[in-house]
């Protein structure tokens, strides 16, 4: 049962970051079916479990990227303390549910590298709580012109699955021994004086990284390309692995290799794990064989296995272009279930345009390939309809050994943006997307030249 800490009559009160229950009257826990809201102070000390319910550790803080109003301030992840007092970082997108007593993750696979705060990143309990700010909420006129201390912040889960700071609890008066403090609950957009570098003077690097928050990875990559190699390295060192992987995939292979060489070997392996397998394979192909082998050994075996398979194909073949992680279902899957898979915001739009139907197993290489279903067809069918009954079996498949020209002819002939890739025994190996094909057909340095390169 997911829970919400919200305003309502009566109730348990508000749990402070220090573990005391300050009864403000209007705050209590209630069940929620959609968006979740919770105060960061409530999360402190909560048990974090994997999907198999094994304990990973306990929450000690929440890392956020502070943005000036009216931009949303997004929660990046949890600082989790494991047995032995080691603290690690768990991205917020890995959270499946927040229950009253524990947090459950969607995966038990987490980075074991020790957590350290990066530029543009603050922790709620360590940096934000206790900071002095000023407010401009017209409903709290009596607080204008005063330096107020932050007591806690409310985190809200949005429709895009991001968590943002929605409201702030402020001390109207200093807490006094034996007495409950008077709190004011204001919208985050009414709170000022806290920048990406914390309270006080802004930090240039922190502000630059904070400005990336609402930018597409490709646009951030273009901005990084205009910087010096040293500046790129400094910024890369301050980004978390997942965000950095998204950005690196939009850099030229030369720039990717340059950054990877600047990391220590363990960080390089962690970033490769977060990259799409086809991009990771391309990048490893740019490195000396001995270093590529070491990185593959350091990667999680589950993450490295598809990368190793892709690296067996020749560079100019469809097999080297494909992703081994397309949308795959069995004939017994309903249209509603297939649409739910396609709606995943982490799936690129090109790959979400088509669902591939196979005999089990559904992990690539799959069982026998049966056909595909276009997203538009799924939208026209009843939710209870089985995808096995709406298959498109007329679209031919590409073979892993086909060359890039064959792939280009395939897309031009059938007006598709994604196509299946099979082996000779009709097993689905993956899918190739038109954007990956264009990436390889354009000049090697096209990303460095920008969208509209200047004429010579």
Order of alpha helices (4+ residues) and beta strands (2+ residues): beta-beta-beta-beta-beta-alpha-beta-beta-beta-beta-beta-beta-beta-beta-beta-beta-beta-beta-beta-beta-alpha-alpha-alpha-alpha-alpha-alpha-alpha-alpha-alpha-alpha-beta-alpha-beta-beta-alpha-beta-alpha-beta-beta-alpha-alpha
